[in-house]
Amino acid sequence: MRTTPDRIRHAVSFEIIGLSLVMPLVSWLFDLPAQETGVIGIGGSMVAMLWTYLFNLGFDLVLRHFTGRTDKGLLLRVFHAVLYEVGLVLTLMPAIAWYLGITLLEALSIDIVFALFFMVYAFVFNLAYDRLFPVPE
C-alpha cells in the first residue's frame, strides 16, 4: 500500500498537471472566460484532490481485501478511471451549474468534457506514476 505522503504527492501532482492542460481546453470549447474556467478548475481540483485520496485509498483497500494485492492490470485500471470520474461528475455538476448560473444539463456537458479529459489523463498519469514511484514490495 502507498503511504499517506505518497498519496498526497500523487493527488497534488495529478491536479496541477491536469489543470494546466484542461482549463484552456474547456475555456475554448465553451467560450468561457479564463477566470470562470479557473474558478471551476481550482474549486473542482480541491474537491477532486480529496476525492482522489479517499477513492484510491478505498479502492486499494477493497482490492487488497479481495485479491491480497494492490497492483492493477489494464482492465482494472480502465474500471478504476471510469468509476472515479463518475463519482466526481456527480459531485461537481451541481456546483458548476450553480456557479455559472446554468442548467444541470449544461453543467453536465461541461463536466463531461472535464471527465473525459481526466479519464484518459488519469489512466496515463497513473501508469507513469506507478513506474516512477513503484509501491514497495
Disulfide bonds with the S-S distance in Angstrom:
none
